[in-house]
């Protein structure tokens, strides 16, 4: 009778051991990154400072404070204090590109945060989350070509009261409107659209009574303002002769990949323009040859949805833009 020799079980080989170690290290790294993004970076507010050569030759600098995507809730006391302190930058103009709150009871919190800034010249547009409350959704939806949810019942926020408070303080409502401001001896015309993410954008017609560019008094600067930087809106602003366009909405991608950048802009804007100063439609505008390009500044914003309170490699921000002569 033939006996088979027993084989010894020596366990997994060295390759499997290394794979297990690498897998464990990756898991620990992912948990560490999540903890950093949720506990530290989401509250690590930054004031960016950018210079934009956009004013007529020989003019003194003009400071514009760009706020976006505050997504305030009543308990965010540290964010309130940080926003209030931005008045110390002494901007000539405050531009708010929307998504100011994320809670039905956030009106007192928002007004407290913006109180010193509402005393300054300002302009604003609304974002989708100014009008309806935030919703829980699968974060993977933001990687889709269109992340919008149209089949979910939405809670309306008191946006009309917010608009009334802003305009009563003297800020211009630019949702599908034009306006003009005199700032530090300069005449600045502004044009804006409502939120393209909700398909509410309607470019106000040129040549109306509020189109300061075509009036008898020349303007020194033409500024475009919108919440979500969809390409159709940016093209319309550029065609309108805008020198500098301001937008938000993207959160800078919210979760960035170090060395790569944003994975999404939650719009049809390319990810390389998810935040910061860029040219549109080209890499750098050349205003000397006509109105074929403009500067575009996209703010990564200061907040997040309360259902996704995390940022990674994309610090929450406001931006002080110093406009200088060309």
C-alpha positions as CSV (number, residue, x, y, z in Angstrom):
1,X,0.0,0.0,0.0
2,X,1.3,3.4,-0.9
3,X,1.2,6.1,1.6
4,X,1.1,9.8,0.6
5,X,3.5,12.0,2.5
6,X,1.9,14.8,4.5
7,X,2.8,18.3,3.4
8,X,3.6,21.0,6.0
9,X,1.5,24.2,6.0
10,X,4.0,27.0,6.3
11,X,1.3,29.8,5.9
12,X,1.3,32.6,3.4
13,X,4.6,33.4,1.6
14,X,6.5,36.6,1.9
15,X,4.6,38.2,-1.0
16,X,1.3,37.8,0.7
17,X,2.8,39.2,3.9
18,X,4.0,42.3,2.1
19,X,0.6,42.8,0.4
20,X,-1.1,42.5,3.8
21,X,1.2,45.1,5.3
22,X,0.7,47.5,2.4
23,X,-3.0,47.1,2.6
24,X,-3.0,47.8,6.3
25,X,-0.8,50.8,5.7
26,X,-3.1,52.1,3.0
27,X,-6.2,51.7,5.3
28,X,-4.4,53.6,8.1
29,X,-3.4,56.3,5.7
30,X,-6.9,56.7,4.4
31,X,-8.4,56.9,7.9
32,X,-5.7,59.5,8.8
33,X,-6.5,61.6,5.7
34,X,-10.3,61.4,6.5
35,X,-9.6,62.5,10.1
36,X,-7.4,65.3,8.9
37,X,-10.0,66.5,6.4
38,X,-13.0,66.2,8.8
39,X,-11.4,67.5,12.0
40,X,-8.6,70.0,10.8
41,X,-8.6,71.1,7.2
42,X,-12.4,71.8,7.0
43,X,-11.8,74.5,9.7
44,X,-8.4,75.7,8.5
45,X,-9.6,78.9,6.9
46,X,-7.2,80.7,4.5
47,X,-7.3,84.3,3.1
48,X,-5.8,84.1,-0.4
49,X,-4.3,87.2,-1.9
50,X,-4.2,87.6,-5.7
51,X,-3.1,90.4,-8.0
52,X,-5.1,91.0,-11.2
53,X,-3.7,93.4,-13.8
54,X,-7.1,94.6,-15.1
55,X,-7.5,98.3,-14.5
56,X,-6.8,101.1,-17.0
57,X,-3.2,102.3,-17.2
58,X,-2.1,104.6,-14.4
59,X,-4.9,103.8,-11.9
60,X,-4.3,103.0,-8.2
61,X,-5.1,99.5,-7.0
62,X,-8.7,98.5,-6.1
63,X,-9.3,95.8,-3.5
64,X,-12.1,93.2,-4.0
65,X,-13.0,90.7,-1.3
66,X,-14.5,87.6,-2.9
67,X,-16.7,85.4,-0.6
68,X,-18.4,82.2,-1.6
69,X,-20.0,79.0,-0.4
70,X,-20.1,79.9,3.3
71,X,-22.7,77.1,4.0
72,X,-23.2,78.5,7.5
73,X,-25.1,76.7,10.2
74,X,-26.0,78.1,13.6
75,X,-23.2,76.4,15.5
76,X,-20.2,77.5,13.4
77,X,-18.9,80.2,15.8
78,X,-15.3,79.9,14.6
79,X,-16.3,80.6,11.0
80,X,-18.5,83.5,12.0
81,X,-15.6,85.2,13.9
82,X,-13.2,84.5,10.9
83,X,-15.6,86.1,8.4
84,X,-16.2,89.1,10.6
85,X,-12.5,89.8,10.8
86,X,-12.2,90.0,7.0
87,X,-13.4,93.6,7.3
88,X,-9.9,94.4,8.5
89,X,-8.7,93.9,4.9
90,X,-10.5,97.1,4.1
91,X,-11.8,96.1,0.6
92,X,-13.3,98.7,-1.7
93,X,-15.9,96.1,-2.8
94,X,-17.3,92.8,-1.4
95,X,-18.6,90.3,-3.9
96,X,-20.6,87.3,-2.6
97,X,-21.1,84.5,-5.1
98,X,-23.7,82.5,-3.2
99,X,-24.5,79.4,-1.1
100,X,-24.4,81.5,2.1
101,X,-26.1,79.0,4.5
102,X,-27.0,75.4,5.0
103,X,-29.7,75.5,7.7
104,X,-33.3,76.7,8.0
105,X,-32.4,78.7,11.2
106,X,-29.1,80.2,10.0
107,X,-30.3,83.8,9.2
108,X,-29.1,85.3,12.5
109,X,-25.8,83.5,12.1
110,X,-25.3,84.8,8.6
111,X,-26.2,88.4,9.4
112,X,-23.8,88.3,12.4
113,X,-21.0,87.0,10.2
114,X,-21.5,89.6,7.4
115,X,-22.4,92.6,9.6
116,X,-19.2,94.5,9.2
117,X,-19.0,93.6,5.5
118,X,-22.6,94.8,4.8
119,X,-21.4,98.2,5.8
120,X,-19.2,98.3,2.7
121,X,-20.1,98.5,-1.0
122,X,-21.1,95.0,-2.2
123,X,-22.8,92.9,-4.8
124,X,-24.1,89.3,-4.7
125,X,-25.8,86.5,-6.6
126,X,-27.6,83.4,-5.1
127,X,-26.6,79.8,-5.3
128,X,-28.9,76.8,-5.2
129,X,-28.3,76.2,-1.5
130,X,-29.4,79.8,-0.7
131,X,-32.9,78.8,-1.9
132,X,-33.2,75.2,-0.9
133,X,-31.8,73.2,2.0
134,X,-28.9,70.8,1.5
135,X,-29.7,67.1,0.9
136,X,-28.0,63.9,1.8
137,X,-26.7,62.3,-1.4
138,X,-24.1,59.7,-2.5
139,X,-20.8,61.7,-2.8
140,X,-20.1,59.6,-6.0
141,X,-22.8,61.6,-7.7
142,X,-20.5,64.5,-7.9
143,X,-18.3,62.6,-10.3
144,X,-21.2,62.2,-12.8
145,X,-21.6,64.7,-15.7
146,X,-24.8,66.0,-13.9
147,X,-25.0,65.6,-10.2
148,X,-28.3,67.3,-9.7
149,X,-31.2,65.6,-8.0
150,X,-34.6,66.4,-9.4
151,X,-36.7,63.8,-7.8
152,X,-36.2,64.7,-4.2
153,X,-38.5,66.9,-2.2
154,X,-36.7,70.1,-1.2
155,X,-37.0,72.4,1.8
156,X,-37.2,76.1,0.8
157,X,-35.0,78.5,2.7
158,X,-36.0,82.1,3.5
159,X,-33.9,83.4,0.6
160,X,-36.2,86.3,-0.2
161,X,-35.6,87.7,3.3
162,X,-31.9,87.3,2.8
163,X,-32.0,89.2,-0.5
164,X,-34.0,91.9,1.3
165,X,-31.4,92.2,4.1
166,X,-28.6,92.4,1.6
167,X,-30.2,95.0,-0.6
168,X,-31.3,97.1,2.4
169,X,-27.7,97.3,3.3
170,X,-26.9,98.7,-0.1
171,X,-25.5,95.6,-1.8
172,X,-26.4,95.1,-5.5
173,X,-28.6,92.1,-6.4
174,X,-27.0,90.8,-9.6
175,X,-29.2,87.7,-10.2
176,X,-29.9,88.3,-13.9
177,X,-29.3,92.0,-13.4
178,X,-26.8,94.8,-14.1
179,X,-25.6,97.6,-11.8
180,X,-23.0,100.3,-11.3
181,X,-21.0,101.4,-8.3
182,X,-18.6,104.3,-7.7
183,X,-15.6,102.9,-5.9
184,X,-12.7,105.0,-4.7
185,X,-13.1,107.4,-7.6
186,X,-13.6,104.7,-10.1
187,X,-16.9,103.8,-11.9
188,X,-17.5,100.0,-12.0
189,X,-20.2,98.3,-14.0
190,X,-21.4,94.9,-12.9
191,X,-23.5,92.2,-14.6
192,X,-24.6,88.9,-13.1
193,X,-26.7,85.8,-13.6
194,X,-28.8,83.6,-11.4
195,X,-27.6,80.1,-10.6
196,X,-26.8,78.1,-13.7
197,X,-26.8,74.9,-11.6
198,X,-30.6,75.3,-11.4
199,X,-30.8,76.5,-15.0
200,X,-32.0,79.9,-13.7
201,X,-29.3,81.9,-15.5
202,X,-30.6,84.6,-18.0
203,X,-28.0,87.1,-19.3
204,X,-29.5,90.6,-18.8
205,X,-29.8,92.3,-22.2
206,X,-27.2,94.9,-23.1
207,X,-28.1,98.5,-23.8
208,X,-30.7,98.9,-21.1
209,X,-31.0,101.7,-18.6
210,X,-28.7,99.8,-16.1
211,X,-26.0,99.1,-18.7
212,X,-23.4,101.6,-17.5
213,X,-20.9,100.6,-20.1
214,X,-23.0,102.1,-22.8
215,X,-23.9,105.3,-21.0
216,X,-22.5,108.8,-21.4
217,X,-20.0,108.3,-18.5
218,X,-17.2,105.8,-19.3
219,X,-16.6,103.0,-16.8
220,X,-13.1,101.9,-15.5
221,X,-14.0,98.2,-15.0
222,X,-16.7,95.8,-16.0
223,X,-17.2,92.9,-13.6
224,X,-19.2,89.7,-14.1
225,X,-20.6,87.7,-11.2
226,X,-22.2,84.2,-11.1
227,X,-22.5,81.3,-8.7
228,X,-21.8,78.2,-10.8
229,X,-19.2,78.7,-13.5
230,X,-20.8,76.8,-16.4
231,X,-19.2,77.4,-19.7
232,X,-22.3,78.9,-21.3
233,X,-22.4,81.6,-18.6
234,X,-18.7,82.4,-18.9
235,X,-18.9,82.7,-22.6
236,X,-21.8,85.1,-22.3
237,X,-19.9,87.2,-19.7
238,X,-16.9,87.3,-22.0
239,X,-19.0,88.3,-25.0
240,X,-20.4,91.1,-22.8
241,X,-17.0,92.6,-22.5
242,X,-16.4,91.6,-18.9
243,X,-12.8,92.3,-17.6
244,X,-13.0,90.1,-14.5
245,X,-15.6,87.3,-13.7
246,X,-16.1,85.9,-10.2
247,X,-17.7,82.6,-9.4
248,X,-17.9,79.9,-6.7
249,X,-19.8,76.7,-6.4
250,X,-17.0,74.2,-7.1
251,X,-15.5,74.1,-3.5
252,X,-12.2,73.7,-5.4
253,X,-13.2,70.1,-5.9
254,X,-13.5,69.8,-2.0
255,X,-11.4,66.6,-2.1
256,X,-8.2,67.1,-3.9
257,X,-5.4,64.7,-4.9
258,X,-2.0,66.1,-3.9
259,X,0.1,66.7,-7.1
260,X,-3.0,66.4,-9.3
261,X,-5.8,68.7,-8.0
262,X,-9.6,68.5,-8.2
263,X,-11.5,65.5,-9.5
264,X,-14.7,67.4,-10.2
265,X,-16.1,71.0,-10.4
266,X,-19.8,69.9,-10.1
267,X,-20.3,71.8,-13.4
268,X,-19.0,71.6,-17.0
269,X,-15.9,73.7,-16.1
270,X,-12.6,71.8,-16.5
271,X,-11.0,70.7,-13.3
272,X,-7.8,72.7,-13.9
273,X,-10.0,75.8,-13.3
274,X,-11.7,74.4,-10.1
275,X,-10.2,77.3,-8.1
276,X,-8.0,80.3,-8.4
277,X,-7.3,82.9,-11.1
278,X,-7.3,81.9,-14.8
279,X,-8.0,83.3,-18.2
280,X,-11.2,82.6,-20.1
281,X,-11.4,81.2,-22.7
282,X,-7.7,81.2,-23.1
283,X,-4.9,80.8,-20.5
284,X,-4.3,84.5,-20.2
285,X,-6.5,87.4,-21.2
286,X,-5.1,90.1,-23.5
287,X,-7.3,93.2,-23.1
288,X,-5.2,95.3,-25.4
289,X,-6.5,93.7,-28.5
290,X,-10.3,93.7,-27.8
291,X,-12.9,91.9,-25.7
292,X,-11.9,88.4,-26.7
293,X,-10.9,87.2,-23.3
294,X,-11.3,88.0,-19.6
295,X,-9.9,87.1,-16.2
296,X,-11.8,84.4,-14.2
297,X,-11.5,83.9,-10.5
298,X,-13.2,80.8,-9.0
299,X,-13.3,80.7,-5.2
300,X,-13.0,77.3,-3.4
301,X,-15.3,78.8,-0.8
302,X,-15.5,78.5,3.0
303,X,-17.8,75.7,3.7
304,X,-19.3,72.3,2.8
305,X,-22.6,70.6,2.9
306,X,-23.4,69.5,6.5
307,X,-23.8,66.0,5.0
308,X,-20.2,66.0,3.8
309,X,-18.2,68.1,6.3
310,X,-14.7,67.3,5.0
311,X,-12.1,68.9,2.9
312,X,-8.8,67.4,1.8
313,X,-6.0,69.3,0.0
314,X,-8.5,72.1,-0.6
315,X,-8.5,74.5,2.3
316,X,-11.6,76.7,2.9
317,X,-10.9,80.2,1.6
318,X,-11.9,83.7,0.9
319,X,-9.8,85.8,-1.6
320,X,-8.6,89.4,-1.5
321,X,-8.1,90.4,-5.1
322,X,-5.9,93.5,-5.6
323,X,-6.8,94.9,-9.0
324,X,-3.9,96.8,-10.6
325,X,-3.4,98.7,-13.9
326,X,-2.7,96.7,-17.0
